[in-house]
Amino acid sequence: MEFENKYFKKFNFSRKQVEKYLNPALKDLDIAKESKITEVKFQFAYNSFIKLGIALIACCGYKVSSRTGHHRKILEKMAEILNDKDILIYGNEMRKIRNTELYDGGVFITDKQTEENLNFILQMFKSSQGFSKQYFNTLL
């Protein structure tokens, strides 16, 4: 697996450091699951998804560089790490909605769309458990 120097820097993370990425992802996921406000649910689900990607990349020994396009690169690497092309489909759809909401004056986000995205993200958190366990076991 190759990591572009423009977006990723080699770094050896400890278990505790990876957990510093994963714990906020789980917190955001909980907020998304509990919120009754569609926009809040969507935003926190998206944030948790990106943070999960950052944690998985850290498990591979790389730190994400914050620069234009880095969310797209996080999604690409996450899809590669978990071997799931749907990550790019759902992730890019959410990223575009988030960008439209943030930079173009808003977009209507449906409850159904948000629930579908949240369910997919929950599946990805479950899928990532095996990968992160494998990583953590190598640190013991």
N, C-alpha and C positions, 0 to 999 in steps of 0.2 A: 504494500500500500504506500503510495507516494503522497507527500504533503507539500504543497507549494509554499516556498519560502516567503512569498508575499503575504500569505494569510496565516501561516503557522510557523511557530518557532519551537525547536526541539527543547524539551524540558522534562526532567525526571521527577514526576509527582509522587509524593508519599500517599498512603491510603488516606490520611487525615486531610491532605490538600484536595484530593479528589472528592472527598465527602463535603468539603466546603463549597464545591460546585453543585453536588447532587442535592444537598439538603435544601438550598433555596429553590431548586427545581421542584422538589416534592412539596414545599410550602406553597409555591405558586399553583401547583396542581390541585392542592386542597382548596385553595381560594376559588379556583375555577369550578371545582365540583360543587362547592357550597353556595356560590353566588346565584341569586335569582335574576340578576341584571345581565342581559345577553352580552352587551358590550364589555362588561367587566369579565364575564366568563370567557369570552373570546380572547381578550387581551392577556389574561393570566394563563390561559391554556397555551397560547402562542409563546409567551415568555418561558413557560415551563418546558416546552418542546425545545426551544433554542438552548436553554440551560442544560437540558439532558444531553443534547448534542455536544456542548462544551465539555461536560463531564466524560462522555465517551471518548472524545478526542484526547482529553487528559489521560485517560487510561492507556491510550496508544503512545503516550510520551510527548504530546505536543500541546502547546498553548496557542489559543486563537489570538490573532492580532486584530484589533479593532480598526477597520478601514472600510471604505465603500465596497459593498458586495460581500462582506464577511458572513452575513446571515445565509446567503445563498450557498456559500462554501461550507458552512456548518451543516446545512441540510444535505449537500452532496456527500460529505464525509460520513455523516450519520447513516445515509442510505447504503454506503459502501461497507461501513463497519457492521451494520445489522443485516446486510444483504437483503434489503427490501426497497425496491424501486418506488413503492407507494409513498415512501417518505418524501420523495421529491414532488410527487403529485399533490399530496395534502399540504406539505410544507410550503411549496411555492404558491399554492392557492391562498393559504393563510398569510403568507408574507405580502402578497399583492394587495389583499384586503387591508392588512395593517398599514401598508404604505399609502394606499388611497385614503384611508381614514386619517392618517397622520399628516400627509402632505397635500392632498387634493380636496380638502373640505368635507370629507366624510363619505360614507357609503352605508347602505342599509345592510345590516347583518341579521339573518334570520335565526330564530331559535333552532330550527331543524339543522341548519348548516353548522351552527356552533356545537350542537350536540353530536353531530357526526364527526366533526373535527376532534372534539374532546374524547369521544370513544376511541378514535384512532390513536390519539396520543396515549391514552391509558394502555392500549395494546402495546405501544412502543416502549412504555415504561416496563411492562412485563417482559417483553422481548429482551430488553437491555439487561435484565437481572442476571441472566446466564453469562453474558459477556463481562459484566462488571465483577461477578463472582470469580470468574476465571482470572481476571486481572488481580483482584484482591488476594486470591490464593497464592499467587506468585510472590506477593509481598510478605507472606507469613514466614 
